[in-house]
Structure formats: structure tokens, C-alpha cells
Amino acid sequence: MKEKIAITTPYITLGQFLKFINVASGGGDIKAILFEGLAKVNGETETRRGRKLYPDDNVDVEGVGEFVVTKTTD
């Protein structure tokens, strides 16, 4: 089952998302994860830390888990 991650903004970048879910603590960690091809967005390997994630996007981080971006209902 995919873990739902709620955001309050219209989108979140992949780099920010990886920090938000505590997979990466900084830019070096993010770069390594993306360089090694460990992150997939909507089924496709993603290498851009600036990739914008919107509600309903699916993120799979190898060895960590599967996530779906949702929008808070504030």
C-alpha cells in the first residue's frame, strides 16, 4: 500500500519531497539517490531534483517505499 503524503502547496519538487519524507538530509543525499536511479515518478526513473510533483503523482523510492502525493483540504 502506498503511503499518502499531503502537501499544502500546489506542488513540491522531488528534492524537497525526499527531504520531507526523511529519505535525504541534504543536497548530496538527493543527488546520490537520483544519480543511482533509485527514484521513480509515475513509473519512470527520475533524475531531476527540480521535478515538480503534483497531487496524485506516485513516487517510488527503491528500498524505502511507495508514496502518493495528496493535497490537504485546508
ZAVEXSE-548875 format. One record per residue: x, y, z of N, C-alpha, C in turn; chain. Coordinates in steps of 0.2 Angstrom, whole numbers. Example, Ala and Ser with C-alpha at 12.3 -4.5 7.8 and 13.67 -1.06 7.14 Angstrom:
% ZAVEXSE-548875
+-------+-------+-------+-------+-------+-------+-------+-------+-------+-----+
|   n_u |   n_v |   n_w |  ca_u |  ca_v |  ca_w |   c_u |   c_v |   c_w | mol |
+-------+-------+-------+-------+-------+-------+-------+-------+-------+-----+
|    66 |   -28 |    39 |    62 |   -22 |    39 |    66 |   -16 |    39 |   A |
|    64 |   -11 |    35 |    68 |    -5 |    36 |    64 |     0 |    39 |   A |
+-------+-------+-------+-------+-------+-------+-------+-------+-------+-----+
//
This chain:
% ZAVEXSE-548875
+-------+-------+-------+-------+-------+-------+-------+-------+-------+-----+
|   n_u |   n_v |   n_w |  ca_u |  ca_v |  ca_w |   c_u |   c_v |   c_w | mol |
+-------+-------+-------+-------+-------+-------+-------+-------+-------+-----+
|     4 |    -6 |     0 |     0 |     0 |     0 |     4 |     6 |     0 |   A |
|     2 |    11 |    -4 |     6 |    17 |    -4 |     5 |    22 |     2 |   A |
|    10 |    25 |     4 |     9 |    30 |    10 |     7 |    37 |     6 |   A |
|     2 |    40 |     9 |    -1 |    46 |     7 |     3 |    52 |    10 |   A |
|     6 |    56 |     6 |    10 |    62 |     9 |     6 |    68 |     6 |   A |
|     3 |    72 |    11 |    -1 |    78 |    10 |     4 |    84 |     9 |   A |
|     2 |    88 |     4 |     6 |    94 |     4 |     1 |   100 |     4 |   A |
|     3 |   106 |     6 |    -1 |   112 |     7 |     0 |   117 |     1 |   A |
|     5 |   116 |    -3 |     6 |   120 |    -9 |     4 |   117 |   -15 |   A |
|     4 |   120 |   -21 |     1 |   117 |   -27 |     6 |   111 |   -29 |   A |
|    12 |   112 |   -28 |    17 |   106 |   -30 |    23 |   106 |   -25 |   A |
|    27 |   101 |   -25 |    33 |   101 |   -21 |    38 |    98 |   -26 |   A |
|    44 |   100 |   -26 |    49 |    97 |   -30 |    52 |    90 |   -27 |   A |
|    54 |    86 |   -32 |    56 |    80 |   -30 |    62 |    80 |   -24 |   A |
|    66 |    85 |   -25 |    71 |    86 |   -19 |    68 |    87 |   -13 |   A |
|    64 |    92 |   -13 |    60 |    94 |    -6 |    56 |    88 |    -4 |   A |
|    53 |    84 |    -8 |    49 |    78 |    -6 |    54 |    73 |    -3 |   A |
|    60 |    72 |    -5 |    64 |    67 |    -2 |    66 |    69 |     4 |   A |
|    67 |    76 |     5 |    69 |    78 |    12 |    63 |    78 |    17 |   A |
|    57 |    79 |    14 |    51 |    79 |    18 |    49 |    72 |    21 |   A |
|    51 |    67 |    17 |    49 |    60 |    19 |    55 |    57 |    23 |   A |
|    60 |    61 |    24 |    66 |    59 |    28 |    70 |    54 |    25 |   A |
|    71 |    54 |    18 |    75 |    49 |    15 |    82 |    53 |    13 |   A |
|    82 |    59 |    13 |    88 |    63 |    12 |    88 |    69 |    17 |   A |
|    95 |    70 |    19 |    95 |    76 |    24 |    98 |    82 |    20 |   A |
|   101 |    81 |    14 |   103 |    87 |    11 |   104 |    86 |     3 |   A |
|   107 |    91 |     0 |   108 |    90 |    -7 |   112 |    84 |   -10 |   A |
|   117 |    83 |    -6 |   122 |    77 |    -8 |   118 |    70 |    -8 |   A |
|   114 |    70 |    -3 |   110 |    63 |    -2 |   105 |    63 |    -8 |   A |
|   102 |    69 |   -10 |    97 |    69 |   -15 |   100 |    67 |   -22 |   A |
|   106 |    70 |   -23 |   110 |    69 |   -29 |   112 |    62 |   -30 |   A |
|   114 |    59 |   -24 |   116 |    52 |   -25 |   110 |    47 |   -26 |   A |
|   104 |    49 |   -23 |    98 |    45 |   -24 |    96 |    45 |   -32 |   A |
|    96 |    51 |   -34 |    94 |    52 |   -41 |    99 |    50 |   -46 |   A |
|   106 |    50 |   -45 |   111 |    48 |   -49 |   111 |    40 |   -50 |   A |
|   109 |    37 |   -44 |   109 |    30 |   -44 |   102 |    27 |   -47 |   A |
|    97 |    32 |   -49 |    91 |    29 |   -52 |    86 |    26 |   -47 |   A |
|    87 |    28 |   -41 |    83 |    25 |   -35 |    76 |    28 |   -35 |   A |
|    74 |    33 |   -38 |    68 |    37 |   -38 |    64 |    36 |   -44 |   A |
|    58 |    34 |   -44 |    53 |    34 |   -49 |    47 |    38 |   -48 |   A |
|    45 |    42 |   -53 |    39 |    46 |   -53 |    34 |    43 |   -58 |   A |
|    29 |    41 |   -56 |    24 |    39 |   -60 |    26 |    33 |   -65 |   A |
|    31 |    29 |   -62 |    33 |    23 |   -65 |    40 |    24 |   -69 |   A |
|    42 |    30 |   -70 |    48 |    32 |   -74 |    53 |    34 |   -69 |   A |
|    60 |    32 |   -71 |    65 |    34 |   -67 |    66 |    42 |   -68 |   A |
|    67 |    45 |   -62 |    68 |    52 |   -62 |    75 |    54 |   -60 |   A |
|    78 |    59 |   -63 |    85 |    61 |   -61 |    85 |    68 |   -60 |   A |
|    80 |    72 |   -60 |    79 |    79 |   -59 |    77 |    81 |   -52 |   A |
|    81 |    84 |   -48 |    79 |    86 |   -41 |    73 |    91 |   -42 |   A |
|    73 |    95 |   -47 |    68 |   100 |   -48 |    61 |    98 |   -51 |   A |
|    61 |    91 |   -52 |    54 |    89 |   -55 |    49 |    90 |   -50 |   A |
|    43 |    94 |   -53 |    38 |    96 |   -49 |    33 |    90 |   -48 |   A |
|    31 |    89 |   -42 |    26 |    83 |   -40 |    20 |    87 |   -38 |   A |
|    14 |    84 |   -41 |     8 |    87 |   -40 |     3 |    82 |   -37 |   A |
|    -2 |    84 |   -34 |    -7 |    79 |   -31 |    -8 |    73 |   -36 |   A |
|    -8 |    67 |   -33 |   -10 |    61 |   -37 |    -3 |    58 |   -41 |   A |
|     2 |    62 |   -40 |     9 |    59 |   -43 |    11 |    53 |   -38 |   A |
|    13 |    48 |   -41 |    16 |    42 |   -37 |    24 |    42 |   -37 |   A |
|    27 |    41 |   -31 |    34 |    41 |   -31 |    36 |    35 |   -27 |   A |
|    41 |    31 |   -31 |    43 |    25 |   -28 |    51 |    26 |   -27 |   A |
|    53 |    25 |   -21 |    60 |    26 |   -19 |    62 |    19 |   -17 |   A |
|    67 |    16 |   -21 |    69 |     9 |   -20 |    72 |     9 |   -13 |   A |
|    70 |     3 |   -10 |    72 |     2 |    -3 |    69 |     6 |     2 |   A |
|    64 |    10 |     0 |    61 |    15 |     5 |    54 |    13 |     5 |   A |
|    51 |    14 |     0 |    43 |    13 |    -1 |    40 |    17 |    -7 |   A |
|    34 |    16 |    -7 |    30 |    19 |   -12 |    25 |    25 |    -9 |   A |
|    25 |    30 |   -12 |    21 |    36 |    -9 |    16 |    39 |   -15 |   A |
|    11 |    42 |   -13 |     7 |    46 |   -17 |     6 |    53 |   -14 |   A |
|     7 |    58 |   -18 |     6 |    65 |   -16 |    -1 |    67 |   -16 |   A |
|    -4 |    69 |   -10 |   -11 |    72 |   -10 |   -11 |    79 |    -8 |   A |
|   -16 |    82 |    -8 |   -17 |    89 |    -7 |   -21 |    89 |     0 |   A |
|   -19 |    94 |     5 |   -23 |    94 |    11 |   -29 |    98 |     9 |   A |
|   -34 |    97 |    13 |   -40 |   100 |    12 |   -42 |   106 |    17 |   A |
|   -37 |   110 |    18 |   -37 |   116 |    22 |   -42 |   121 |    20 |   A |
+-------+-------+-------+-------+-------+-------+-------+-------+-------+-----+
//
